[in-house]
Amino acid sequence: MTTDSPNSEGFFGEFGGQYLPEELKQIMNDIYRAYLDIRDTEAFTTELHELQNHYVGRPSPVYFCRRLSQHLGGAEIYLKREDLNHTGAHKINHCLGEALLARHMGKTKVLAETGAGQHGVALAAACALVGIPCEIHMGEIDVAKQAPNVLRMKLMGATVIPVSRGTRTLKDAVDSAFEEYLRDPQNFFYAIGSVVGPHPFPQMVRDFQKIVGIEARKQFQEMTGALPDQLVACVGGGSNAIGLFTAFLDDQDVAIVGVEPSGLGLDTPDHAATLTLGSPGVLHGMRCYVLQDEQGEPLPVYSIASGLDYPGVGPQHSYLKEIGRVRYETATDQDCLDAFQMLSRYEGIIPALESSHALAYAIRVAPQMAGKRILINLSGRGDKDIDFVAEKLKL
């Protein structure tokens, strides 16, 4: 077992796997075989590379936050600018791969859940590009919070299904989308939006996202002559974080920190700090850390950032926590809002509320890290959040 590869059954240590009925395991295995069949072929890699360059706009740059670093008076802060990708976040990296795979398999509809809407927008774009119908399930609360992204999905031809059950947020959107998928799993393709779910999705999504870290490692050394002292990324399901972290896992001198949402406080029920306060359990076909009750049912979760309010987390993150390679910290809603404003005012970059959690942690520790360099994955831009933030801050 290595830090970046599951075993043949899709486990990272004790986490991952396929907790599914036998007939669904067969379908997941068919997807995995199709993925293995095409991932290294010249036709697939050439098409994906060309789309990454000419459609997404890769490589995304690494940017030195000069004014913010001077203001904090400690570590130098750098951003991997995934917010500059087409559709505004890192999600397009795996959505293109999943859409190409669905086309290769002859699927007739692509399904997905979305929280903040970035996965939904990216998948709608990718499906428009390859010509496959797309259906996005989204909790009603998130539909209201993320109205611009809902409109973007619809403009690109996707059908948006508001989910009114339960907490009306991301976990319930996952349940709803999966139920629709089960109506015809032979012809539908469920494009999971993070490094979560049954094998092979945690591995596949990670493989499509690791371009973030591969680029950043090379770019950072070209800029500074060294590797960063610390990596920081927000963690909900964990795709942007694992995308950055993977290329550095063997660099033991590089500290790695994932930042979860502590919402209104860890001493309240209003948070989504899965790795901080959760315990191992089974959710959505995988074994991972879960915020759960005594009966093993997932608890309601909350974050100001819709893309982070998930009661589970990717199995590879669960494993990296267990072996101590990655440290998981938290940031509150207020920390997030403060970081959102600080980056906007010192660097003219408006970050997504999800990414602002990672920024908040870096802002907190940078003054005590003089002479060090912190690289943050700025996983998305804040256009989708500005109306909500303006209301919160009474701007």
N, C-alpha and C positions, 0 to 999 in steps of 0.2 A: 504494500500500500504506500502510495506517495501522497503528498498533499494535494495534488491536482488531478488524480485519476481515480475513478470509482473501480470497484472490482467487476467481475463479469456479471454480477447480479445487480449492479447499479448502486452499491453501498460505498459510502465514504466512512470507514470504520463501521459503527453501528447505525449510521444514518443514511437514509435514502431508500432504495429498493422499490418494490411494486406491491403496495397493499391494495390489491384490486381483485375482482372476480377473475377466474381463469380466462374467460373469453376476452376480457379487456387486456389481460397480460399479453395474450397473443397479438392483439392489435398494436399494443405498445412495442412489442418485439418486431412486428412488421415495420413500424416506423423506424426503429433503430437500424434494422437491416437496410432499409432504403437509404437512410442517412449515411451509413457506412459505405454503401455502394457508390454514392455520388460525391462524398465530401472531398475526396482527393483526386477526382477526375479532372482532366484539363478543362473540359467544357464548363463544369460547375465552378471551379476556382477562377477561371478566366472571367466568366460572367459576373460572379460575385465581386471580384476585384474591380472590374470596370464600373459596376454600380456603386461600389464604395467610393471610388474616386470621382466619378462624373455625376452621380445622382446624390449621394450623401454629402460629398465634399471632404472626404478624408484625404490625408490625415488631418485631424483636428489639431490645432496648435496647443503648445504649452505656453502659458503666459505668466510673467513675473509681476506680481502685485506690488509695485514699488511704493506707492503712496500708503497703501494699507500696511505694508511691512514697516515703513517708517513710523506710522502712527502707533503701531503696537509696540515697537521698540525691542523686538526680540528676534525670533526666527524670520527668515525670508519665506514668504508664502507664494506658492506657484499654483496655477490652476490648469488642469487638463480640460480644454474647452469643448466638452461634448455638447454644450448648449448651442454651439454653432452648426451642428449637424442639421441637414434637411429634416424638417418636422420638429426640431427644437430640443432633442434629447438623445440619450444613448440608445433608446429603445429601437430605433431604426436598424441598428446593427444586427440584432437577432431577427427582427421582423422580415428583413429581406431574405435571410437564410431560410426561415420557416416558410415564407411564401414560395420560394423557389422549390423547396422540398415538396410542398403540397402540390404544386404544378407537376413536378416529376412523378408523383404518385397518382395523378389523375383525379384529385379530389374535386368535389363539386361545390363545396362551401367551406370557408375558413371561419372558425368561431374563436372568440376571445373574451376575456374579462378585462376591465380596466378600472383603475382607481382615479388617479389624477388626470387620466385621459391621454397621457403621452404614448402609452403602448397602443391604445386604440387608434390614435391619429397615425402613428407609424405603420400599424398594420393596415389601416385603410389605404394609406399611400402605397404600400407594397402590393396589396391586392389589386389596386387600380393599375399598377404597373404591369403585373403579370396576368391580369384579366380573370380573376376569380372572385365570385361574390363573397362579401365579408359581413359578418354579424357581430356586433360588439355589445356585451352585457355590462351595465354600469349601475351602481347603486343610486337611488334617487337623490340622496344627499349630495353625492359627488356630481351628479348631473346638474344640480343647482349651483354648486360651487364652481364647476368647471365649464360653464356655458360656452366659452369660446372654443374649447376643444370638441365639445359635442357638435357644434356647427361645422367645424373642420371635417370631422368624420363624415357627417351627412353630405357635405359638399363633394367629398371624394367618393361618394356612392355607397358608403357603408350604412347598414341598418343598425340603429342604436336602440337597444332594449332596456328601458329603465326598470330597475329591480326594486320592488317595494317591500320585500320580506325582511324579517330580522332587523338588523341594524341599518339596512339600506346602504351599506358601504361595500368595501372590496371583497370581504369574505363571502358575502351573500351574492355578489356578482359572479364569483368563481363557481359557487354552487349552481346558480342559474345557467351559466354557460355550459357547465359540465352535463347538466340534465338534458339540455338541447343536443349536445354532442352524442349522448347515449341513444338518441332516437335513431341515428344512422351512422355509427362510428366507421363503417366500411367506406362511406362516401364523404363524410365530413372530416375536417382536420381541425383539431383544437390547438391553436397556437398559444401556448402558455406564455405569459408575459414576464416571467422572471425565472430564476434558477430554482424553481420549486416544482412540486408535482411528482408523479411517478417517473422512474427511469424510462426513457433516456433524456427527459427534458432538462433536468439539472445539468447534465453534461452537455447537451446540444446547445442550450442557451449560453452556457459558459464558453463553449468553443467559439460561438459567433461573437461574444462580447470581449474575448481576450485580446482582440486587436487593440483595444484601448490601452492596456498595459504594455503590449509589445511596442506600440508607437511611443508611448510616454517614456519608457525606459531608454530608448534610443535618443529621443529628443532631449531628455533631461541631461543625459551625459554630453550631448553635443553643446548644450547651453552652458553647463556648469563644470564639465570635466569630472563629474562624480555622480553617484546615485543619491537620491533624496535620503534624508535621515528618517523621515516618517511619511507614510502614506495615510490619507484619511478619505473615507467615503461614507455616505449615509447608507443605512441598511433597513430595508423593509423586507421584501423577498430576498433582495441581495444581488441583483444582476449587475448594476453599475459597479458595485464594490468588488465583486469577484472578477469583473472585467479588468479592473485596474490591478487588483492584488495578484492575479495568477502569474504574471511575468516576473514578480519579485519574491515569490514564496521561498525560493532557494537562497535569496540574499539575506543571510541571517543578521547582517548589520542594519538592515532596513526595518524599522518598527512599523507595524501595520495596525491601524485602528479603524474599526467600524463604529458608526454612531447611530444609535437607535433613538426613536422619539419617546421621551419621558412625558410628553403632553403637559398636563396640569400638575404633574408630580408623581414620583414613584410611590408615594404614600396614598395615592388616590387610585380609583379604578380607571381613570381617564388617561391611559398611556398605551403604547404598543411596544414595550421594551421586552421583546420575546426572549432574547438571549440573556438578558439581565435578570429577569424574574420568572421566566418560564421553566419548563422541565421537559424531558424527552417524552414524546407521544407520537400518535399517528394522525396526520391531517392531509386531506386531498391526495391520498395515494402514496404518501412518503412518511418515513420516520424522521422527525426533526424536533427541535425545541418548539414547544407550543405553550401559549398562555391558556391554561385549561382549568376547569373546576375539578372537584374531587371525583366526579364520574368520568373524567377524561373528555368532556365536551369543551370545545373552544370558547373562551370568554369573549364578551364584547370588548373591542379595542377602540382606541381613539388616537388621532393625531391631527394637528392643524394641517398637515400635509397629507392629502388623500392617498398618495402613492405609497405611504408608509404604514397605513392602518390595517395591518394584516396580523392575525394571531400566531402565524407560523413564520418560518424562515427557511432559506435554502439548506439542504442537508450538508453541503460542503462547508457552509458557515458554521453549522452545528459541530462538525468535525474539527474545523480549525480552532474553534473555541475549546473543545475538549483537549486538544493536544497543545494548546497554549501558543500557537503560532500567530494568532490574531487576537487583539484585545478589543473588547466591545464596551463602549462608553455610551452615554446618553446626553441628549440636549432637550430642554423644555420648549414649549411653544414660544415663551418670551425670549429665550435664547435665540430661537430661530428667527423671530421677527427682528430682533436687534441686529443679527448678522445679515439678514436680507437688506436692511437699510444701510448698514455700514459698507457693504460691498458696492451697493448702488451709488453711494455718495463719495466714496474714496476712489473708485475705479471706473464708474460709469457702466457697470455690468449688473444687470438685474437678474438674480439667480432664482431658480425654482425654490419653493418652500422645502421640498425634499432635500435638495443640495444644501440649503441654508443650515440644515442640522450639522452637516460635516464642517461647514464654515464656522459655525458657532463653537464647535469643539476646538478647532484650530485657533480661533481668536482667543479662546480661554487659556490655551497652553503656550501660545507663541511668546508672550512676554518672559516666560521662564526658560526659553530655549535659544538664547542668544548664540549666534554663530551656526545655528542649524538651519536646515531647509525642509519645509513641509510641502508636499505635493497633494493637492485636493482634487478629487474628481468632481468637477462642476457638471453634474450629470444632466442638467436641464436648465432652460431659461425660464424666467419668471413672468412672461407675457400672460400665461394662463392664470396667474395668481393675483395680478395687480388690482382687479376690481375687489376681490375678497380682502386683500391686504389694506386697500384704501378704506374699506368699510371698518375693518378691525382697528385701524390706526386713526380713523376719523380724519382722513386727509382731504 
